[in-house]
Amino acid sequence: MLKNDKKIANYWKFLPSEKKVECHLCPRNCKLKNGQDGFCRVRGNTDDVFYTYNFGKSIEATVETIETEAVYHFRPGARILSLGNIGCMMACSFCQNWQTSQVKHLDIKNVKKYTPQEVVDMALSNHIDIISWTYNDPVVWQEFVVETSKLAQANGIKTLYKSALYITAEPLAELIECIDIFSISLKSMNAEVYRKVTKGRLQPVLDAIQQIAKSDRHLEISQLIVTGLNDNEEDATKTARWIVKNLGQEIPLHFVAYHPAFRYTQPRTSTEKLLTARNLALKEGIKYCYLGNIYHDNVSNTICENCGNMLVQRFGLTVHNRGLDDNNNCKKCGCKSPIVGKVEDEPKKNKTTSDKIIHFDWDDEIKSIHIVLDKGDAMARQLIITRIPSKNATQYEMNQGVDRLIISKSQTDETGIQIGLDNETEIQILPVLDRAHFPVIN
């Protein structure tokens, strides 16, 4: 199936003297003989023509919030439609999505086929106006991302690109024309870590980040703090110092907790390591530094830099406007905030009863889940999520082609949730170990 419906790729040339094609999408510049595939395993040479194998091939579209993508300063709380491809231009030993990023481990039953129009229609029918390219890195999905993003923008939909950004200048320039929001994962400021762990190089990533920074696109930076790898004070200091010097103090920096995955089995990142990294970044001049993948109070709030008033309160993926007026100014001192767009509330509860209730309890390991609905005949299906013990309830309506939704713990004392459903709706519950993790169905 993977090589069915292949499409001629962009950004390559044929080398007659070597009888090879050379890929110019990512800095690896793979040179391939007839019949060979690139490092990513989703682009290859067939009869001296370079093809992409993953146009429109995706893991299941999922409804999330924008905070899932380490984006805190653009429309906090906004619902997004997240899609991820297969294959990757890196091979991180700690990859949480290795079952789809590393093609040799791929189970084809987790692959869906979408057209650009179908993706846009899914977003519109679910009243979502941000599409996110995420999970597996979208660099190797260039042709589909660009075509769909242009169509989305023509329909009033914003586009978000979550990436490790191992990409060359020309395709990145094409992306800048059709992507509104960039959330970039900078793995480390240690070139040796890049070489050994990601099988890539640091400098092309830094060059690409600076290329985005020179545009008018929204940019935020995240760094996964991996136990025993980059969880040291030197790396955090270098990261913050480079951002301040090359991007500016206003760019949000997210330090994100890792969990054991794939070939890397060190323990989860300690909260103490994350807090230390955050303090170092603030000391270096970063104005907005957040902690992700941990469920604690006061580690991800946006604070007014002028008076210290809390502007936006966050716990995990849950967001509340605490101090912004209608113009995104601080209610206390009037200072302009860094937030773009309005803080968006969770969907209101309209329906009062459900036919059946399913309980799920949070524990020390699992504080977020994907709810996967069956592929029923109903065009619209409704869920009511009730928080325990607060009894706060939120209603979600899932329409045309969207069957997956992320739900996470919303406050410190929350012990679990109740999922209210119609009798005809069946679900699977899949634990999410990392906000960028896409749990596959085994």
C-alpha positions in Angstrom: 0.0 0.0 0.0 2.8 2.4 0.9 4.1 2.8 -2.7 0.6 2.7 -4.3 -0.5 6.1 -5.6 3.0 7.5 -5.5 3.4 11.1 -6.7 6.3 12.8 -8.4 8.1 14.7 -5.6 9.5 18.2 -5.6 13.0 19.3 -4.7 15.3 16.9 -6.4 17.5 16.5 -9.5 18.8 13.7 -11.7 22.6 13.3 -11.7 23.4 11.7 -15.2 27.0 11.1 -14.4 26.2 9.0 -11.3 22.8 7.7 -12.6 21.2 8.7 -9.3 18.6 11.2 -8.1 19.6 13.6 -5.4 16.9 14.8 -2.9 17.0 18.5 -1.9 14.2 18.5 0.6 16.2 17.9 3.8 19.9 18.5 4.5 20.8 14.8 4.1 20.6 15.2 0.3 20.2 11.5 -0.2 21.6 10.2 -3.5 19.7 7.2 -4.7 20.0 4.6 -7.4 17.0 3.3 -9.3 14.9 1.3 -6.8 16.4 2.9 -3.7 14.5 4.8 -1.0 15.7 7.7 1.0 16.6 7.8 4.7 12.9 8.8 5.4 11.6 5.7 3.6 8.8 7.6 2.1 10.6 9.1 -0.9 12.5 7.1 -3.5 13.9 6.7 -7.0 11.9 4.7 -9.6 13.3 4.7 -13.1 15.4 7.8 -12.4 12.3 9.8 -11.3 12.0 10.8 -7.6 8.6 10.0 -6.0 6.9 10.7 -2.7 4.9 7.7 -1.4 3.0 9.4 1.4 0.9 12.0 -0.4 -2.4 12.0 1.5 -1.4 9.1 3.7 -1.9 10.0 7.3 -2.6 8.7 10.8 -6.1 9.4 12.0 -7.2 13.1 12.2 -7.6 14.1 15.8 -9.3 17.1 17.6 -6.9 18.7 20.0 -6.2 22.1 21.5 -3.5 24.3 20.3 -1.5 23.9 23.5 -0.9 20.3 22.4 1.6 21.7 19.8 3.6 23.8 22.3 1.8 27.0 21.1 0.8 29.2 24.0 0.7 32.8 22.5 -1.6 32.2 19.6 -5.3 31.9 20.4 -5.0 30.0 23.7 -7.5 27.1 24.0 -8.3 27.0 20.3 -9.4 23.7 18.9 -7.3 22.3 16.2 -7.5 19.4 13.7 -4.2 17.5 13.9 -2.8 15.2 11.2 0.4 13.3 11.0 2.1 11.5 8.2 4.3 8.4 8.1 8.1 8.4 7.8 10.6 10.9 9.1 13.8 12.6 8.1 15.3 11.9 11.6 15.7 8.7 13.6 15.6 9.9 17.3 16.3 7.0 19.7 13.6 8.4 22.1 10.9 9.0 19.4 7.4 8.6 21.0 5.8 8.0 17.6 8.3 5.4 16.3 5.5 3.0 15.3 4.6 5.4 12.5 7.8 7.5 12.0 10.0 4.5 11.4 8.4 2.8 8.4 9.8 -0.6 9.1 7.6 -0.7 12.3 4.5 0.6 10.5 1.2 -1.3 10.8 -0.7 -0.3 7.6 -4.0 -0.5 9.5 -3.1 2.7 11.2 -2.8 4.6 7.9 -5.7 6.5 6.4 -6.0 8.2 3.0 -7.2 11.8 2.7 -7.4 14.3 -0.1 -6.7 18.0 0.6 -10.4 18.8 0.1 -11.4 16.1 2.6 -9.1 17.6 5.3 -10.5 21.0 4.8 -14.0 19.7 4.8 -13.4 17.9 8.1 -12.2 21.1 9.7 -15.1 23.1 8.4 -17.8 20.6 9.4 -16.3 20.4 12.9 -16.2 24.2 13.2 -12.4 24.1 13.5 -10.3 26.9 11.9 -6.7 25.7 12.6 -5.2 22.6 10.9 -2.0 21.3 12.5 0.7 19.3 10.7 2.2 17.3 13.6 3.1 14.0 15.2 5.5 12.5 12.7 7.6 15.3 11.3 5.8 17.0 8.4 9.0 17.8 6.5 8.7 14.6 4.5 5.0 15.4 3.8 5.9 18.6 1.9 3.7 18.2 -1.2 0.6 17.3 0.7 1.1 19.9 3.4 1.6 22.7 0.9 -1.3 21.8 -1.3 -3.7 21.3 1.6 -2.5 24.4 3.5 -3.1 26.6 0.5 -6.6 25.2 0.2 -7.2 25.7 3.9 -6.1 29.3 3.9 -8.4 29.9 0.9 -11.2 28.7 3.1 -10.3 30.9 6.1 -8.4 28.2 8.0 -5.1 28.9 9.7 -2.3 26.3 9.4 0.2 25.2 12.1 3.5 23.4 11.5 5.0 21.3 14.4 8.5 20.2 13.3 12.1 19.5 14.2 12.7 21.5 11.0 15.4 19.5 9.4 14.8 21.1 6.0 16.6 23.1 3.3 15.9 26.8 2.6 13.9 26.5 -0.7 11.1 24.2 0.6 11.0 26.1 3.9 10.4 29.3 1.9 7.5 27.5 0.2 6.1 26.6 3.6 6.4 30.1 5.0 4.1 31.2 2.2 1.3 28.9 3.4 1.9 28.3 7.1 0.7 30.7 9.8 2.1 29.2 13.0 5.5 27.4 13.5 6.2 25.4 16.6 9.8 24.1 16.3 11.4 21.4 18.3 15.1 22.2 18.9 16.4 19.0 20.3 19.6 20.3 21.8 22.4 22.9 21.4 24.9 20.1 21.4 25.9 19.1 17.8 27.1 15.7 19.0 23.7 15.0 20.4 22.1 15.7 17.0 24.6 13.5 15.2 24.3 10.5 17.6 20.7 10.6 18.6 18.8 12.1 15.7 21.2 11.1 13.0 21.1 14.7 11.8 23.0 18.0 12.2 22.4 21.0 14.4 23.4 23.9 12.2 20.8 23.4 9.4 18.1 23.4 12.1 19.4 26.7 13.5 19.6 28.2 10.0 16.0 27.2 9.3 14.7 28.6 12.6 16.3 31.9 11.7 14.8 31.8 8.3 11.3 31.6 9.9 12.2 34.4 12.4 12.9 36.8 9.5 9.3 36.3 8.3 6.1 37.6 9.9 5.0 34.1 10.9 4.2 33.2 14.5 7.1 31.2 16.1 7.5 29.3 19.3 10.4 27.0 20.3 10.3 23.8 22.4 13.0 21.5 23.7 12.4 18.0 25.0 14.5 17.6 28.1 15.6 13.9 27.9 17.0 12.2 31.0 20.7 11.6 30.7 21.0 13.3 27.3 20.3 17.0 27.4 19.0 17.5 30.9 22.0 19.5 32.0 22.3 23.2 32.9 24.8 23.9 30.1 22.4 22.8 27.3 19.4 24.8 28.8 21.6 27.9 29.1 23.0 27.6 25.6 19.4 27.2 24.2 18.1 30.3 26.0 21.2 32.3 25.1 20.9 31.4 21.4 17.2 32.3 21.3 17.8 35.7 23.0 20.7 36.5 20.6 19.2 35.3 17.4 15.4 35.4 17.8 14.7 37.8 20.7 13.5 37.7 24.3 9.8 37.6 23.2 9.9 34.2 21.5 8.2 31.7 23.9 10.5 28.8 25.0 8.9 25.5 26.1 10.9 22.9 28.1 9.1 19.6 27.7 9.2 16.5 29.8 10.2 13.2 28.0 8.9 9.8 28.6 10.7 6.5 27.9 10.0 5.3 24.3 11.5 3.4 21.4 15.2 2.6 22.1 15.6 5.0 25.0 14.5 3.8 28.4 15.9 6.3 30.9 13.3 7.5 33.5 10.9 10.3 32.8 12.3 13.8 33.1 12.1 15.0 36.7 10.2 18.1 37.6 13.3 19.5 39.3 15.3 19.3 36.1 12.5 21.2 34.2 12.3 23.9 36.9 16.0 24.3 36.8 16.0 24.7 33.0 13.2 27.3 33.3 15.0 29.3 35.9 18.2 29.3 33.8 16.3 30.5 30.7 14.6 33.3 32.6 18.0 34.3 34.0 19.3 34.5 30.4 16.6 37.0 29.4 13.8 34.7 28.0 10.6 36.5 28.9 8.2 33.6 28.5 9.4 30.1 29.4 6.9 27.3 29.9 7.0 23.7 31.1 5.1 21.0 29.1 4.1 17.4 29.6 3.8 17.9 33.4 0.6 18.5 35.3 1.4 21.1 37.9 0.1 24.5 38.9 2.1 27.7 38.0 4.5 26.2 35.4 2.7 27.3 32.2 0.9 30.5 33.1 1.4 33.7 31.0 2.3 36.5 33.3 2.2 40.3 32.6 5.9 41.3 32.3 5.0 44.8 33.6 3.0 44.1 36.8 3.1 40.4 37.3 -0.6 39.9 36.9 -1.7 36.4 35.7 -3.0 36.8 32.1 -3.6 33.2 31.1 -3.8 30.3 33.5 -2.9 26.8 32.2 -2.9 23.3 33.7 -1.9 20.7 31.2 -4.0 21.5 28.1 -6.7 23.4 30.0 -6.7 27.2 29.6 -8.5 30.1 31.3 -8.4 33.8 30.7 -7.6 35.4 34.1 -6.3 38.8 33.3 -6.8 39.9 29.7 -9.3 42.5 28.5 -11.0 42.5 25.1 -8.0 44.0 23.5 -5.5 41.5 25.0 -4.2 44.1 27.4 -3.5 43.4 31.1 -6.7 44.3 33.1 -4.5 45.4 36.0 -2.0 47.7 34.4 -3.1 48.1 30.7 0.2 46.7 29.3 -0.1 44.9 25.9 0.2 41.2 26.3 2.1 38.8 23.9 -1.1 36.9 23.2 -2.4 36.8 19.6 -6.2 36.3 19.3 -8.7 35.6 21.9 -8.5 33.0 24.6 -11.1 30.3 23.7 -13.3 28.5 26.2 -14.2 24.8 26.1 -17.4 23.9 24.2 -20.5 24.5 26.4 -22.7 21.7 27.6 -26.1 21.8 26.0 -27.2 18.2 26.2 -28.2 17.2 29.7 -28.3 13.4 29.7 -26.4 10.5 28.2 -27.5 7.0 27.5 -24.4 5.4 29.0 -21.4 6.5 31.1 -17.8 5.2 30.9 -15.4 6.1 33.8 -11.7 6.7 33.4 -9.4 7.4 36.3 -6.1 9.4 36.0 -3.0 7.9 37.6 0.6 8.8 38.2 1.5 7.8 34.6 -1.7 8.6 32.5 -3.1 12.1 32.6 -4.2 12.4 29.0 -6.1 10.1 26.6 -7.3 9.8 23.1 -11.0 8.8 22.8 -11.5 7.0 19.5 -15.1 6.6 18.3 -16.4 3.7 16.3 -17.0 4.3 12.6 -20.7 4.4 13.0 -23.3 5.7 10.5 -24.2 8.8 12.5 -22.9 12.0 10.8 -22.7 13.8 14.2 -21.9 12.1 17.5 -21.9 13.8 20.9 -19.8 13.2 24.0 -20.2 14.8 27.4 -17.0 14.9 29.5 -17.6 15.4 33.2 -14.7 16.1 35.5 -14.5 14.3 38.8 -15.0 15.5 41.5 -15.8 19.0 40.3 -18.7 17.9 38.0 -17.7 20.5 35.4 -19.1 19.2 32.1 -18.1 19.9 28.5 -19.9 18.8 25.4 -18.1 17.8 22.2 -19.8 17.1 18.8 -17.8 15.0 16.3 -18.7 15.4 12.7 -17.8 14.2 9.2 -14.8 11.9 9.2 -13.4 12.9 12.6 -13.4 10.1 15.2 -10.6 10.9 17.6 -10.4 13.5 20.5 -7.8 14.3 23.1 -8.9 14.8 26.7 -6.5 15.5 29.6 -6.5 16.2 33.3 -7.7 19.8 33.9 -6.8 20.6 37.5 -4.7 19.3 40.4 -7.4 17.6 42.4 -9.1 16.0 39.4 -9.2 12.2 39.9 -10.8 11.2 36.6 -13.5 11.7 34.1 -16.9 10.4 33.1 -17.6 10.0 29.3 -21.2 10.3 28.4 -22.3 8.7 25.2 -25.4 7.7 23.1 -26.3 4.0 23.2 -25.1 3.4 19.6 -21.7 5.0 20.1 -18.8 2.7 21.0 -15.3 4.0 21.9 -11.8 2.9 22.6 -9.6 4.8 25.2 -5.9 5.0 24.3 -3.4 6.4 26.9 -1.4 9.4 25.8 2.1 9.5 27.3 3.3 12.8 25.8 1.2 15.6 24.3 2.9 15.0 20.9 2.3 11.2 21.2 -0.1 9.5 18.8 -1.2 6.2 20.3 -1.8 3.6 17.6 -4.4 0.9 17.7 -2.7 -2.5 18.0 
